[in-house]
Amino acid sequence: MVSGTWAPTLNRYAVDTSNGRKRYGKITRATAGVFALCPPGGGAEWPASARTLREPNSEEWVDIRTLITPLRGAP
C-alpha cells in the first residue's frame, strides 16, 4: 500500500510522528494545514500538523487492519 507519492487527505490512514512516537489515525478533518485524526476502531480525535504525518508502511498497515477488523461473533 505504500506508494511513491502520498499526501494527507480525508478518510486516509496516516502515521503521526509528533512527540517522537507513532500514532495511527484516520484523517477526519483538515483546516489550514492541521488535520484531525481518529484512532483505528474509534476514540477521541487529536490534531496533527501535515509535517508530522506520513503514509503507513506495510508493517503498520497490518496493525491498522487488525484494529479496524471486527471480531467474528461480536454483537
Predicted model as a PDB file, atoms N, CA, C, CB and O in Angstrom, pLDDT in the B-factor column:
MODEL        1                                                                  
ATOM      1  N   MET A   1       0.808  -1.205   0.000  1.00 52.00           N  
ATOM      2  CA  MET A   1       0.000   0.000   0.000  1.00 52.00           C  
ATOM      3  C   MET A   1       0.848   1.266   0.000  1.00 52.00           C  
ATOM      4  CB  MET A   1      -0.918   0.000   1.192  1.00 52.00           C  
ATOM      5  O   MET A   1       0.313   2.367  -0.132  1.00 52.00           O  
ATOM      6  N   VAL A   2       2.132   1.127   0.143  1.00 54.00           N  
ATOM      7  CA  VAL A   2       2.997   2.296   0.169  1.00 54.00           C  
ATOM      8  C   VAL A   2       3.273   2.725  -1.266  1.00 54.00           C  
ATOM      9  CB  VAL A   2       4.323   2.000   0.933  1.00 54.00           C  
ATOM     10  O   VAL A   2       3.707   1.918  -2.088  1.00 54.00           O  
ATOM     11  N   SER A   3       3.023   3.978  -1.561  1.00 57.00           N  
ATOM     12  CA  SER A   3       3.175   4.476  -2.925  1.00 57.00           C  
ATOM     13  C   SER A   3       4.306   5.496  -3.010  1.00 57.00           C  
ATOM     14  CB  SER A   3       1.864   5.098  -3.417  1.00 57.00           C  
ATOM     15  O   SER A   3       4.894   5.888  -2.002  1.00 57.00           O  
ATOM     16  N   GLY A   4       4.594   5.914  -4.247  1.00 67.00           N  
ATOM     17  CA  GLY A   4       5.654   6.889  -4.453  1.00 67.00           C  
ATOM     18  C   GLY A   4       5.276   8.293  -4.009  1.00 67.00           C  
ATOM     19  O   GLY A   4       6.118   9.028  -3.492  1.00 67.00           O  
ATOM     20  N   THR A   5       4.020   8.672  -4.203  1.00 86.00           N  
ATOM     21  CA  THR A   5       3.566   9.997  -3.779  1.00 86.00           C  
ATOM     22  C   THR A   5       2.389   9.829  -2.829  1.00 86.00           C  
ATOM     23  CB  THR A   5       3.169  10.881  -5.004  1.00 86.00           C  
ATOM     24  O   THR A   5       1.451   9.081  -3.103  1.00 86.00           O  
ATOM     25  N   TRP A   6       2.455  10.518  -1.740  1.00 90.00           N  
ATOM     26  CA  TRP A   6       1.403  10.429  -0.733  1.00 90.00           C  
ATOM     27  C   TRP A   6       1.192  11.805  -0.138  1.00 90.00           C  
ATOM     28  CB  TRP A   6       1.757   9.393   0.371  1.00 90.00           C  
ATOM     29  O   TRP A   6       2.143  12.548   0.108  1.00 90.00           O  
ATOM     30  N   ALA A   7      -0.058  12.127   0.088  1.00 92.00           N  
ATOM     31  CA  ALA A   7      -0.393  13.384   0.753  1.00 92.00           C  
ATOM     32  C   ALA A   7      -1.527  13.105   1.729  1.00 92.00           C  
ATOM     33  CB  ALA A   7      -0.792  14.497  -0.281  1.00 92.00           C  
ATOM     34  O   ALA A   7      -2.409  12.300   1.430  1.00 92.00           O  
ATOM     35  N   PRO A   8      -1.522  13.760   2.896  1.00 94.00           N  
ATOM     36  CA  PRO A   8      -2.618  13.551   3.840  1.00 94.00           C  
ATOM     37  C   PRO A   8      -3.920  14.115   3.281  1.00 94.00           C  
ATOM     38  CB  PRO A   8      -2.294  14.202   5.197  1.00 94.00           C  
ATOM     39  O   PRO A   8      -4.010  15.305   2.980  1.00 94.00           O  
ATOM     40  N   THR A   9      -4.917  13.264   3.146  1.00 94.00           N  
ATOM     41  CA  THR A   9      -6.234  13.672   2.659  1.00 94.00           C  
ATOM     42  C   THR A   9      -7.304  12.990   3.495  1.00 94.00           C  
ATOM     43  CB  THR A   9      -6.409  13.327   1.152  1.00 94.00           C  
ATOM     44  O   THR A   9      -7.035  12.011   4.192  1.00 94.00           O  
ATOM     45  N   LEU A  10      -8.518  13.515   3.420  1.00 96.00           N  
ATOM     46  CA  LEU A  10      -9.619  12.985   4.215  1.00 96.00           C  
ATOM     47  C   LEU A  10      -9.843  11.499   3.965  1.00 96.00           C  
ATOM     48  CB  LEU A  10     -10.890  13.751   3.918  1.00 96.00           C  
ATOM     49  O   LEU A  10      -9.708  11.011   2.843  1.00 96.00           O  
ATOM     50  N   ASN A  11     -10.187  10.795   5.033  1.00 96.00           N  
ATOM     51  CA  ASN A  11     -10.533   9.376   5.033  1.00 96.00           C  
ATOM     52  C   ASN A  11      -9.370   8.444   4.718  1.00 96.00           C  
ATOM     53  CB  ASN A  11     -11.619   9.138   4.053  1.00 96.00           C  
ATOM     54  O   ASN A  11      -9.587   7.273   4.408  1.00 96.00           O  
ATOM     55  N   ARG A  12      -8.149   8.940   4.792  1.00 96.00           N  
ATOM     56  CA  ARG A  12      -6.968   8.094   4.627  1.00 96.00           C  
ATOM     57  C   ARG A  12      -6.344   7.868   5.997  1.00 96.00           C  
ATOM     58  CB  ARG A  12      -5.936   8.738   3.639  1.00 96.00           C  
ATOM     59  O   ARG A  12      -6.445   8.708   6.892  1.00 96.00           O  
ATOM     60  N   TYR A  13      -5.702   6.727   6.138  1.00 97.00           N  
ATOM     61  CA  TYR A  13      -4.957   6.476   7.369  1.00 97.00           C  
ATOM     62  C   TYR A  13      -3.565   7.076   7.245  1.00 97.00           C  
ATOM     63  CB  TYR A  13      -4.873   4.957   7.672  1.00 97.00           C  
ATOM     64  O   TYR A  13      -2.975   7.101   6.165  1.00 97.00           O  
ATOM     65  N   ALA A  14      -3.056   7.554   8.365  1.00 97.00           N  
ATOM     66  CA  ALA A  14      -1.741   8.171   8.410  1.00 97.00           C  
ATOM     67  C   ALA A  14      -1.053   7.783   9.712  1.00 97.00           C  
ATOM     68  CB  ALA A  14      -1.844   9.712   8.275  1.00 97.00           C  
ATOM     69  O   ALA A  14      -1.687   7.320  10.661  1.00 97.00           O  
ATOM     70  N   VAL A  15       0.247   7.983   9.730  1.00 98.00           N  
ATOM     71  CA  VAL A  15       1.029   7.805  10.946  1.00 98.00           C  
ATOM     72  C   VAL A  15       1.468   9.195  11.394  1.00 98.00           C  
ATOM     73  CB  VAL A  15       2.268   6.845  10.715  1.00 98.00           C  
ATOM     74  O   VAL A  15       2.105   9.933  10.643  1.00 98.00           O  
ATOM     75  N   ASP A  16       1.117   9.537  12.626  1.00 97.00           N  
ATOM     76  CA  ASP A  16       1.514  10.811  13.218  1.00 97.00           C  
ATOM     77  C   ASP A  16       2.790  10.556  14.015  1.00 97.00           C  
ATOM     78  CB  ASP A  16       0.371  11.417  14.130  1.00 97.00           C  
ATOM     79  O   ASP A  16       2.803   9.738  14.934  1.00 97.00           O  
ATOM     80  N   THR A  17       3.858  11.259  13.657  1.00 96.00           N  
ATOM     81  CA  THR A  17       5.152  11.043  14.305  1.00 96.00           C  
ATOM     82  C   THR A  17       5.526  12.161  15.271  1.00 96.00           C  
ATOM     83  CB  THR A  17       6.228  10.903  13.260  1.00 96.00           C  
ATOM     84  O   THR A  17       6.682  12.266  15.679  1.00 96.00           O  
ATOM     85  N   SER A  18       4.558  12.998  15.639  1.00 94.00           N  
ATOM     86  CA  SER A  18       4.856  14.083  16.575  1.00 94.00           C  
ATOM     87  C   SER A  18       5.204  13.520  17.947  1.00 94.00           C  
ATOM     88  CB  SER A  18       3.663  15.052  16.684  1.00 94.00           C  
ATOM     89  O   SER A  18       4.817  12.405  18.294  1.00 94.00           O  
ATOM     90  N   ASN A  19       5.926  14.295  18.702  1.00 87.00           N  
ATOM     91  CA  ASN A  19       6.340  13.926  20.068  1.00 87.00           C  
ATOM     92  C   ASN A  19       7.209  12.679  20.112  1.00 87.00           C  
ATOM     93  CB  ASN A  19       5.123  13.710  20.934  1.00 87.00           C  
ATOM     94  O   ASN A  19       7.312  12.033  21.154  1.00 87.00           O  
ATOM     95  N   GLY A  20       7.839  12.332  18.985  1.00 89.00           N  
ATOM     96  CA  GLY A  20       8.753  11.194  18.967  1.00 89.00           C  
ATOM     97  C   GLY A  20       8.100   9.835  19.101  1.00 89.00           C  
ATOM     98  O   GLY A  20       8.773   8.862  19.440  1.00 89.00           O  
ATOM     99  N   ARG A  21       6.810   9.743  18.844  1.00 91.00           N  
ATOM    100  CA  ARG A  21       6.121   8.449  18.925  1.00 91.00           C  
ATOM    101  C   ARG A  21       5.242   8.275  17.691  1.00 91.00           C  
ATOM    102  CB  ARG A  21       5.267   8.345  20.231  1.00 91.00           C  
ATOM    103  O   ARG A  21       4.953   9.240  16.983  1.00 91.00           O  
ATOM    104  N   LYS A  22       4.820   7.039  17.441  1.00 95.00           N  
ATOM    105  CA  LYS A  22       3.956   6.746  16.302  1.00 95.00           C  
ATOM    106  C   LYS A  22       2.527   6.550  16.779  1.00 95.00           C  
ATOM    107  CB  LYS A  22       4.450   5.496  15.544  1.00 95.00           C  
ATOM    108  O   LYS A  22       2.270   5.788  17.711  1.00 95.00           O  
ATOM    109  N   ARG A  23       1.593   7.249  16.126  1.00 96.00           N  
ATOM    110  CA  ARG A  23       0.167   7.040  16.382  1.00 96.00           C  
ATOM    111  C   ARG A  23      -0.518   6.873  15.039  1.00 96.00           C  
ATOM    112  CB  ARG A  23      -0.462   8.229  17.200  1.00 96.00           C  
ATOM    113  O   ARG A  23      -0.318   7.673  14.125  1.00 96.00           O  
ATOM    114  N   TYR A  24      -1.327   5.829  14.926  1.00 97.00           N  
ATOM    115  CA  TYR A  24      -2.086   5.610  13.702  1.00 97.00           C  
ATOM    116  C   TYR A  24      -3.407   6.332  13.815  1.00 97.00           C  
ATOM    117  CB  TYR A  24      -2.303   4.103  13.433  1.00 97.00           C  
ATOM    118  O   TYR A  24      -4.008   6.362  14.888  1.00 97.00           O  
ATOM    119  N   GLY A  25      -3.872   6.917  12.714  1.00 97.00           N  
ATOM    120  CA  GLY A  25      -5.162   7.583  12.739  1.00 97.00           C  
ATOM    121  C   GLY A  25      -5.738   7.751  11.352  1.00 97.00           C  
ATOM    122  O   GLY A  25      -5.014   7.792  10.357  1.00 97.00           O  
ATOM    123  N   LYS A  26      -7.058   7.848  11.305  1.00 97.00           N  
ATOM    124  CA  LYS A  26      -7.771   8.138  10.069  1.00 97.00           C  
ATOM    125  C   LYS A  26      -8.036   9.637  10.036  1.00 97.00           C  
ATOM    126  CB  LYS A  26      -9.108   7.315   9.963  1.00 97.00           C  
ATOM    127  O   LYS A  26      -8.546  10.202  11.003  1.00 97.00           O  
ATOM    128  N   ILE A  27      -7.693  10.274   8.938  1.00 97.00           N  
ATOM    129  CA  ILE A  27      -7.868  11.719   8.814  1.00 97.00           C  
ATOM    130  C   ILE A  27      -9.354  12.016   8.640  1.00 97.00           C  
ATOM    131  CB  ILE A  27      -7.040  12.289   7.617  1.00 97.00           C  
ATOM    132  O   ILE A  27      -9.979  11.567   7.680  1.00 97.00           O  
ATOM    133  N   THR A  28      -9.911  12.775   9.577  1.00 97.00           N  
ATOM    134  CA  THR A  28     -11.344  13.061   9.560  1.00 97.00           C  
ATOM    135  C   THR A  28     -11.673  14.508   9.198  1.00 97.00           C  
ATOM    136  CB  THR A  28     -11.934  12.740  10.901  1.00 97.00           C  
ATOM    137  O   THR A  28     -12.767  14.796   8.713  1.00 97.00           O  
ATOM    138  N   ARG A  29     -10.724  15.417   9.435  1.00 96.00           N  
ATOM    139  CA  ARG A  29     -10.939  16.835   9.106  1.00 96.00           C  
ATOM    140  C   ARG A  29      -9.599  17.480   8.778  1.00 96.00           C  
ATOM    141  CB  ARG A  29     -11.638  17.591  10.284  1.00 96.00           C  
ATOM    142  O   ARG A  29      -8.542  17.031   9.221  1.00 96.00           O  
ATOM    143  N   ALA A  30      -9.678  18.547   7.987  1.00 96.00           N  
ATOM    144  CA  ALA A  30      -8.463  19.305   7.662  1.00 96.00           C  
ATOM    145  C   ALA A  30      -8.805  20.786   7.616  1.00 96.00           C  
ATOM    146  CB  ALA A  30      -7.846  18.837   6.304  1.00 96.00           C  
ATOM    147  O   ALA A  30      -9.770  21.193   6.970  1.00 96.00           O  
ATOM    148  N   THR A  31      -7.997  21.590   8.314  1.00 93.00           N  
ATOM    149  CA  THR A  31      -8.178  23.035   8.334  1.00 93.00           C  
ATOM    150  C   THR A  31      -6.811  23.703   8.390  1.00 93.00           C  
ATOM    151  CB  THR A  31      -9.060  23.473   9.535  1.00 93.00           C  
ATOM    152  O   THR A  31      -6.073  23.532   9.360  1.00 93.00           O  
ATOM    153  N   ALA A  32      -6.479  24.453   7.367  1.00 91.00           N  
ATOM    154  CA  ALA A  32      -5.252  25.265   7.330  1.00 91.00           C  
ATOM    155  C   ALA A  32      -3.998  24.477   7.716  1.00 91.00           C  
ATOM    156  CB  ALA A  32      -5.399  26.454   8.257  1.00 91.00           C  
ATOM    157  O   ALA A  32      -3.197  24.944   8.526  1.00 91.00           O  
ATOM    158  N   GLY A  33      -3.828  23.294   7.144  1.00 88.00           N  
ATOM    159  CA  GLY A  33      -2.623  22.501   7.408  1.00 88.00           C  
ATOM    160  C   GLY A  33      -2.634  21.713   8.694  1.00 88.00           C  
ATOM    161  O   GLY A  33      -1.646  21.054   9.020  1.00 88.00           O  
ATOM    162  N   VAL A  34      -3.724  21.763   9.435  1.00 96.00           N  
ATOM    163  CA  VAL A  34      -3.871  20.960  10.647  1.00 96.00           C  
ATOM    164  C   VAL A  34      -4.941  19.916  10.373  1.00 96.00           C  
ATOM    165  CB  VAL A  34      -4.241  21.848  11.894  1.00 96.00           C  
ATOM    166  O   VAL A  34      -6.029  20.232   9.893  1.00 96.00           O  
ATOM    167  N   PHE A  35      -4.619  18.676  10.684  1.00 97.00           N  
ATOM    168  CA  PHE A  35      -5.514  17.559  10.418  1.00 97.00           C  
ATOM    169  C   PHE A  35      -6.010  16.962  11.725  1.00 97.00           C  
ATOM    170  CB  PHE A  35      -4.810  16.489   9.572  1.00 97.00           C  
ATOM    171  O   PHE A  35      -5.266  16.875  12.702  1.00 97.00           O  
ATOM    172  N   ALA A  36      -7.272  16.554  11.735  1.00 98.00           N  
ATOM    173  CA  ALA A  36      -7.825  15.835  12.888  1.00 98.00           C  
ATOM    174  C   ALA A  36      -7.783  14.356  12.544  1.00 98.00           C  
ATOM    175  CB  ALA A  36      -9.299  16.309  13.235  1.00 98.00           C  
ATOM    176  O   ALA A  36      -8.255  13.941  11.485  1.00 98.00           O  
ATOM    177  N   LEU A  37      -7.216  13.565  13.444  1.00 97.00           N  
ATOM    178  CA  LEU A  37      -7.119  12.128  13.250  1.00 97.00           C  
ATOM    179  C   LEU A  37      -7.904  11.407  14.335  1.00 97.00           C  
ATOM    180  CB  LEU A  37      -5.650  11.675  13.250  1.00 97.00           C  
ATOM    181  O   LEU A  37      -7.976  11.857  15.479  1.00 97.00           O  
ATOM    182  N   CYS A  38      -8.482  10.293  13.956  1.00 97.00           N  
ATOM    183  CA  CYS A  38      -9.220   9.444  14.887  1.00 97.00           C  
ATOM    184  C   CYS A  38      -8.537   8.080  14.889  1.00 97.00           C  
ATOM    185  CB  CYS A  38     -10.747   9.328  14.490  1.00 97.00           C  
ATOM    186  O   CYS A  38      -8.220   7.566  13.816  1.00 97.00           O  
ATOM    187  N   PRO A  39      -8.297   7.474  16.055  1.00 96.00           N  
ATOM    188  CA  PRO A  39      -7.609   6.188  16.082  1.00 96.00           C  
ATOM    189  C   PRO A  39      -8.411   5.094  15.378  1.00 96.00           C  
ATOM    190  CB  PRO A  39      -7.329   5.778  17.519  1.00 96.00           C  
ATOM    191  O   PRO A  39      -9.641   5.147  15.358  1.00 96.00           O  
ATOM    192  N   PRO A  40      -7.727   4.105  14.799  1.00 94.00           N  
ATOM    193  CA  PRO A  40      -8.443   2.990  14.181  1.00 94.00           C  
ATOM    194  C   PRO A  40      -9.356   2.324  15.205  1.00 94.00           C  
ATOM    195  CB  PRO A  40      -7.451   1.960  13.591  1.00 94.00           C  
ATOM    196  O   PRO A  40      -8.943   2.070  16.337  1.00 94.00           O  
ATOM    197  N   GLY A  41     -10.573   2.046  14.816  1.00 88.00           N  
ATOM    198  CA  GLY A  41     -11.518   1.431  15.734  1.00 88.00           C  
ATOM    199  C   GLY A  41     -12.295   2.428  16.562  1.00 88.00           C  
ATOM    200  O   GLY A  41     -13.208   2.038  17.290  1.00 88.00           O  
ATOM    201  N   GLY A  42     -11.955   3.719  16.473  1.00 90.00           N  
ATOM    202  CA  GLY A  42     -12.690   4.757  17.191  1.00 90.00           C  
ATOM    203  C   GLY A  42     -11.926   5.316  18.369  1.00 90.00           C  
ATOM    204  O   GLY A  42     -10.901   4.773  18.783  1.00 90.00           O  
ATOM    205  N   GLY A  43     -12.438   6.402  18.897  1.00 93.00           N  
ATOM    206  CA  GLY A  43     -11.798   7.062  20.028  1.00 93.00           C  
ATOM    207  C   GLY A  43     -11.746   8.557  19.806  1.00 93.00           C  
ATOM    208  O   GLY A  43     -12.301   9.071  18.835  1.00 93.00           O  
ATOM    209  N   ALA A  44     -11.085   9.246  20.700  1.00 96.00           N  
ATOM    210  CA  ALA A  44     -11.005  10.704  20.645  1.00 96.00           C  
ATOM    211  C   ALA A  44     -10.061  11.166  19.539  1.00 96.00           C  
ATOM    212  CB  ALA A  44     -10.544  11.262  21.993  1.00 96.00           C  
ATOM    213  O   ALA A  44      -8.984  10.605  19.340  1.00 96.00           O  
ATOM    214  N   GLU A  45     -10.489  12.193  18.834  1.00 96.00           N  
ATOM    215  CA  GLU A  45      -9.652  12.795  17.797  1.00 96.00           C  
ATOM    216  C   GLU A  45      -8.507  13.571  18.431  1.00 96.00           C  
ATOM    217  CB  GLU A  45     -10.486  13.718  16.889  1.00 96.00           C  
ATOM    218  O   GLU A  45      -8.586  14.003  19.581  1.00 96.00           O  
ATOM    219  N   TRP A  46      -7.445  13.737  17.657  1.00 97.00           N  
ATOM    220  CA  TRP A  46      -6.356  14.608  18.072  1.00 97.00           C  
ATOM    221  C   TRP A  46      -5.860  15.390  16.853  1.00 97.00           C  
ATOM    222  CB  TRP A  46      -5.198  13.786  18.723  1.00 97.00           C  
ATOM    223  O   TRP A  46      -5.995  14.917  15.725  1.00 97.00           O  
ATOM    224  N   PRO A  47      -5.293  16.573  17.064  1.00 97.00           N  
ATOM    225  CA  PRO A  47      -4.793  17.375  15.946  1.00 97.00           C  
ATOM    226  C   PRO A  47      -3.350  16.991  15.605  1.00 97.00           C  
ATOM    227  CB  PRO A  47      -4.879  18.878  16.283  1.00 97.00           C  
ATOM    228  O   PRO A  47      -2.565  16.609  16.474  1.00 97.00           O  
ATOM    229  N   ALA A  48      -3.029  17.104  14.316  1.00 97.00           N  
ATOM    230  CA  ALA A  48      -1.661  16.849  13.868  1.00 97.00           C  
ATOM    231  C   ALA A  48      -1.337  17.759  12.694  1.00 97.00           C  
ATOM    232  CB  ALA A  48      -1.471  15.359  13.475  1.00 97.00           C  
ATOM    233  O   ALA A  48      -2.199  18.065  11.870  1.00 97.00           O  
ATOM    234  N   SER A  49      -0.105  18.179  12.633  1.00 96.00           N  
ATOM    235  CA  SER A  49       0.373  19.015  11.542  1.00 96.00           C  
ATOM    236  C   SER A  49       0.722  18.135  10.343  1.00 96.00           C  
ATOM    237  CB  SER A  49       1.599  19.854  11.985  1.00 96.00           C  
ATOM    238  O   SER A  49       1.127  16.984  10.509  1.00 96.00           O  
ATOM    239  N   ALA A  50       0.565  18.672   9.151  1.00 94.00           N  
ATOM    240  CA  ALA A  50       0.893  17.929   7.932  1.00 94.00           C  
ATOM    241  C   ALA A  50       2.350  17.467   7.942  1.00 94.00           C  
ATOM    242  CB  ALA A  50       0.624  18.793   6.691  1.00 94.00           C  
ATOM    243  O   ALA A  50       2.667  16.407   7.404  1.00 94.00           O  
ATOM    244  N   ARG A  51       3.233  18.252   8.548  1.00 94.00           N  
ATOM    245  CA  ARG A  51       4.651  17.887   8.534  1.00 94.00           C  
ATOM    246  C   ARG A  51       4.982  16.694   9.421  1.00 94.00           C  
ATOM    247  CB  ARG A  51       5.476  19.061   8.963  1.00 94.00           C  
ATOM    248  O   ARG A  51       6.055  16.106   9.287  1.00 94.00           O  
ATOM    249  N   THR A  52       4.070  16.325  10.330  1.00 96.00           N  
ATOM    250  CA  THR A  52       4.327  15.160  11.193  1.00 96.00           C  
ATOM    251  C   THR A  52       3.591  13.912  10.712  1.00 96.00           C  
ATOM    252  CB  THR A  52       3.917  15.469  12.629  1.00 96.00           C  
ATOM    253  O   THR A  52       3.672  12.864  11.352  1.00 96.00           O  
ATOM    254  N   LEU A  53       2.875  14.013   9.593  1.00 97.00           N  
ATOM    255  CA  LEU A  53       2.119  12.870   9.075  1.00 97.00           C  
ATOM    256  C   LEU A  53       2.864  12.207   7.929  1.00 97.00           C  
ATOM    257  CB  LEU A  53       0.723  13.309   8.613  1.00 97.00           C  
ATOM    258  O   LEU A  53       3.522  12.868   7.126  1.00 97.00           O  
ATOM    259  N   ARG A  54       2.745  10.890   7.871  1.00 96.00           N  
ATOM    260  CA  ARG A  54       3.310  10.144   6.753  1.00 96.00           C  
ATOM    261  C   ARG A  54       2.429   8.936   6.447  1.00 96.00           C  
ATOM    262  CB  ARG A  54       4.762   9.697   7.064  1.00 96.00           C  
ATOM    263  O   ARG A  54       1.547   8.573   7.226  1.00 96.00           O  
ATOM    264  N   GLU A  55       2.687   8.337   5.314  1.00 97.00           N  
ATOM    265  CA  GLU A  55       1.944   7.150   4.896  1.00 97.00           C  
ATOM    266  C   GLU A  55       2.381   5.947   5.735  1.00 97.00           C  
ATOM    267  CB  GLU A  55       2.160   6.870   3.380  1.00 97.00           C  
ATOM    268  O   GLU A  55       3.570   5.784   6.008  1.00 97.00           O  
ATOM    269  N   PRO A  56       1.427   5.103   6.147  1.00 97.00           N  
ATOM    270  CA  PRO A  56       1.810   3.885   6.869  1.00 97.00           C  
ATOM    271  C   PRO A  56       2.615   2.952   5.960  1.00 97.00           C  
ATOM    272  CB  PRO A  56       0.556   3.157   7.408  1.00 97.00           C  
ATOM    273  O   PRO A  56       2.337   2.840   4.766  1.00 97.00           O  
ATOM    274  N   ASN A  57       3.613   2.285   6.543  1.00 97.00           N  
ATOM    275  CA  ASN A  57       4.357   1.287   5.781  1.00 97.00           C  
ATOM    276  C   ASN A  57       3.611  -0.052   5.858  1.00 97.00           C  
ATOM    277  CB  ASN A  57       5.823   1.146   6.320  1.00 97.00           C  
ATOM    278  O   ASN A  57       2.568  -0.148   6.506  1.00 97.00           O  
ATOM    279  N   SER A  58       4.140  -1.065   5.207  1.00 96.00           N  
ATOM    280  CA  SER A  58       3.461  -2.367   5.130  1.00 96.00           C  
ATOM    281  C   SER A  58       3.202  -2.975   6.505  1.00 96.00           C  
ATOM    282  CB  SER A  58       4.285  -3.332   4.298  1.00 96.00           C  
ATOM    283  O   SER A  58       2.119  -3.506   6.750  1.00 96.00           O  
ATOM    284  N   GLU A  59       4.174  -2.906   7.395  1.00 96.00           N  
ATOM    285  CA  GLU A  59       4.004  -3.461   8.743  1.00 96.00           C  
ATOM    286  C   GLU A  59       2.942  -2.689   9.524  1.00 96.00           C  
ATOM    287  CB  GLU A  59       5.340  -3.436   9.506  1.00 96.00           C  
ATOM    288  O   GLU A  59       2.157  -3.286  10.262  1.00 96.00           O  
ATOM    289  N   GLU A  60       2.915  -1.372   9.366  1.00 97.00           N  
ATOM    290  CA  GLU A  60       1.922  -0.556  10.069  1.00 97.00           C  
ATOM    291  C   GLU A  60       0.518  -0.832   9.542  1.00 97.00           C  
ATOM    292  CB  GLU A  60       2.255   0.937   9.924  1.00 97.00           C  
ATOM    293  O   GLU A  60      -0.449  -0.787  10.303  1.00 97.00           O  
ATOM    294  N   TRP A  61       0.397  -1.122   8.231  1.00 96.00           N  
ATOM    295  CA  TRP A  61      -0.916  -1.478   7.683  1.00 96.00           C  
ATOM    296  C   TRP A  61      -1.451  -2.757   8.318  1.00 96.00           C  
ATOM    297  CB  TRP A  61      -0.832  -1.646   6.162  1.00 96.00           C  
ATOM    298  O   TRP A  61      -2.660  -2.889   8.513  1.00 96.00           O  
ATOM    299  N   VAL A  62      -0.577  -3.689   8.638  1.00 96.00           N  
ATOM    300  CA  VAL A  62      -1.019  -4.911   9.332  1.00 96.00           C  
ATOM    301  C   VAL A  62      -1.641  -4.533  10.676  1.00 96.00           C  
ATOM    302  CB  VAL A  62       0.176  -5.904   9.538  1.00 96.00           C  
ATOM    303  O   VAL A  62      -2.706  -5.039  11.032  1.00 96.00           O  
ATOM    304  N   ASP A  63      -0.986  -3.655  11.415  1.00 95.00           N  
ATOM    305  CA  ASP A  63      -1.522  -3.205  12.709  1.00 95.00           C  
ATOM    306  C   ASP A  63      -2.862  -2.487  12.532  1.00 95.00           C  
ATOM    307  CB  ASP A  63      -0.514  -2.271  13.413  1.00 95.00           C  
ATOM    308  O   ASP A  63      -3.809  -2.748  13.273  1.00 95.00           O  
ATOM    309  N   ILE A  64      -2.941  -1.595  11.561  1.00 95.00           N  
ATOM    310  CA  ILE A  64      -4.177  -0.836  11.334  1.00 95.00           C  
ATOM    311  C   ILE A  64      -5.319  -1.774  10.961  1.00 95.00           C  
ATOM    312  CB  ILE A  64      -3.972   0.221  10.226  1.00 95.00           C  
ATOM    313  O   ILE A  64      -6.423  -1.655  11.491  1.00 95.00           O  
ATOM    314  N   ARG A  65      -5.054  -2.700  10.053  1.00 94.00           N  
ATOM    315  CA  ARG A  65      -6.116  -3.644   9.654  1.00 94.00           C  
ATOM    316  C   ARG A  65      -6.589  -4.484  10.838  1.00 94.00           C  
ATOM    317  CB  ARG A  65      -5.615  -4.570   8.527  1.00 94.00           C  
ATOM    318  O   ARG A  65      -7.779  -4.772  10.965  1.00 94.00           O  
ATOM    319  N   THR A  66      -5.662  -4.870  11.696  1.00 92.00           N  
ATOM    320  CA  THR A  66      -6.035  -5.642  12.883  1.00 92.00           C  
ATOM    321  C   THR A  66      -6.970  -4.822  13.774  1.00 92.00           C  
ATOM    322  CB  THR A  66      -4.773  -6.070  13.676  1.00 92.00           C  
ATOM    323  O   THR A  66      -7.933  -5.359  14.322  1.00 92.00           O  
ATOM    324  N   LEU A  67      -6.696  -3.548  13.915  1.00 91.00           N  
ATOM    325  CA  LEU A  67      -7.502  -2.689  14.788  1.00 91.00           C  
ATOM    326  C   LEU A  67      -8.871  -2.342  14.210  1.00 91.00           C  
ATOM    327  CB  LEU A  67      -6.754  -1.423  15.074  1.00 91.00           C  
ATOM    328  O   LEU A  67      -9.797  -2.055  14.969  1.00 91.00           O  
ATOM    329  N   ILE A  68      -9.022  -2.360  12.888  1.00 90.00           N  
ATOM    330  CA  ILE A  68     -10.307  -1.985  12.299  1.00 90.00           C  
ATOM    331  C   ILE A  68     -11.164  -3.184  11.885  1.00 90.00           C  
ATOM    332  CB  ILE A  68     -10.072  -1.108  11.104  1.00 90.00           C  
ATOM    333  O   ILE A  68     -12.307  -3.002  11.465  1.00 90.00           O  
ATOM    334  N   THR A  69     -10.634  -4.403  11.997  1.00 88.00           N  
ATOM    335  CA  THR A  69     -11.396  -5.578  11.606  1.00 88.00           C  
ATOM    336  C   THR A  69     -12.251  -6.058  12.773  1.00 88.00           C  
ATOM    337  CB  THR A  69     -10.457  -6.700  11.126  1.00 88.00           C  
ATOM    338  O   THR A  69     -11.732  -6.352  13.850  1.00 88.00           O  
ATOM    339  N   PRO A  70     -13.587  -6.137  12.554  1.00 83.00           N  
ATOM    340  CA  PRO A  70     -14.472  -6.598  13.622  1.00 83.00           C  
ATOM    341  C   PRO A  70     -14.210  -8.075  13.963  1.00 83.00           C  
ATOM    342  CB  PRO A  70     -15.946  -6.401  13.213  1.00 83.00           C  
ATOM    343  O   PRO A  70     -13.823  -8.865  13.102  1.00 83.00           O  
ATOM    344  N   LEU A  71     -14.423  -8.416  15.203  1.00 80.00           N  
ATOM    345  CA  LEU A  71     -14.302  -9.801  15.622  1.00 80.00           C  
ATOM    346  C   LEU A  71     -15.516 -10.593  15.165  1.00 80.00           C  
ATOM    347  CB  LEU A  71     -14.138  -9.896  17.143  1.00 80.00           C  
ATOM    348  O   LEU A  71     -16.637 -10.084  15.175  1.00 80.00           O  
ATOM    349  N   ARG A  72     -15.294 -11.822  14.770  1.00 81.00           N  
ATOM    350  CA  ARG A  72     -16.426 -12.672  14.376  1.00 81.00           C  
ATOM    351  C   ARG A  72     -17.245 -13.010  15.617  1.00 81.00           C  
ATOM    352  CB  ARG A  72     -15.935 -13.978  13.662  1.00 81.00           C  
ATOM    353  O   ARG A  72     -16.705 -13.288  16.688  1.00 81.00           O  
ATOM    354  N   GLY A  73     -18.533 -12.980  15.444  1.00 76.00           N  
ATOM    355  CA  GLY A  73     -19.416 -13.318  16.543  1.00 76.00           C  
ATOM    356  C   GLY A  73     -19.637 -12.183  17.529  1.00 76.00           C  
ATOM    357  O   GLY A  73     -20.377 -12.342  18.500  1.00 76.00           O  
ATOM    358  N   ALA A  74     -19.005 -11.039  17.292  1.00 58.00           N  
ATOM    359  CA  ALA A  74     -19.201  -9.897  18.182  1.00 58.00           C  
ATOM    360  C   ALA A  74     -20.552  -9.267  17.879  1.00 58.00           C  
ATOM    361  CB  ALA A  74     -18.055  -8.854  18.024  1.00 58.00           C  
ATOM    362  O   ALA A  74     -20.989  -9.256  16.728  1.00 58.00           O  
ATOM    363  N   PRO A  75     -21.215  -8.741  18.905  1.00 62.00           N  
ATOM    364  CA  PRO A  75     -22.533  -8.141  18.681  1.00 62.00           C  
ATOM    365  C   PRO A  75     -22.490  -6.905  17.811  1.00 62.00           C  
ATOM    366  CB  PRO A  75     -23.161  -7.795  19.989  1.00 62.00           C  
ATOM    367  O   PRO A  75     -23.529  -6.302  17.544  1.00 62.00           O  
TER     368      PRO A  75                                                      
ENDMDL                                                                          
END                                                                             
